[in-house]
Amino acid sequence: MSEETPPPRPSLATLLRSGATPPPDTPPARDGDGDGDVDGGGGGDAPQPVPPADGAADGEAPALGDAADSAQDGDGPAQESGSAPSFLQRSPVATARGRRAPRWQWLLLAALALLLAVQVVIADRATLAARPGWRPVVAGLCAVLRCTLPPWHQPAAYTMLQREVRPLPGRPGVLQVQASFRNDARWAQAWPVLSLSLSDADGRVIGRRLLQPRDYLGSAHDPAQRLEPGQSAQVAFLLREPSAATVAYAFEFR
């Protein structure tokens, strides 16, 4: 009588991957004499049964196949809590970077602030141009923007080089005035206003006259003309004498 060969037993790795329940224990292979009994001290240990994956005892970890199936079915704790996977969650650093304003917004804000400052300077250029510290800045802006700038006005920077007041021959009561002066300011100035005071022998002022540039330049006066730094000028004009007692005179620039 021929002996039946039992089917090959599947390996443990195959059972874990498939998640199938292992078959019931098969009887041990029969020895050569056809005896169905196996001695306890026979020639080999009987294979131990593998507990079913779905029937794990309390406290034991589930089989790998079951864990994989539960994760694929969406029954895992990550899905139950409703949170996204860790690789999809944004880190706090990335969130903070997302809240930062783009660089172009800061550049636009700086450009608007600069434009506002330029407008303030241009609107108040007459006052700022009268200050030595602001004069070069305002002059540079007006050179670029083609705006007009009032001339520099510093009467104390005019230096009198020569002066003379004497009676005009052949014309009683008329004085002939000659003077030369120089502009020692840092910038060009308009022609100054001359103040001429006449005094008597006691030092009392008997007459004072303010002379505008058109008064001592006549038809040669050009309102746009300026005296450049270091430039000198010479003027001559006639003045009526207020009194025959005039013996002294004084010039001032205004």
Buried (B, 14 or more C-beta within 10 A) or exposed (E): EEEEEEEEBEEEEEBBEEBEEBEEEEEBEBEEEEEEEBEEEEEEEEEEEBEEBEEEEEEEEEBEBBEEBBEEEEEEEEEEEEEEEEEEEEEEEEEEEEEEEEEEEEEEEEEEEEEEEEEEBBEEBEEBBBEEEBBEBBBEBBEEEEEEBEBBBBEEBBEEEEBEBEBBEEEEEEBBBEBBBBBBBEBBBBBBBBBBBBBBEEEEEBBEBEBEBEBBBEEEEEEEBBBEBEEEBEBEBEBEBBEEEBEBBEBBBE
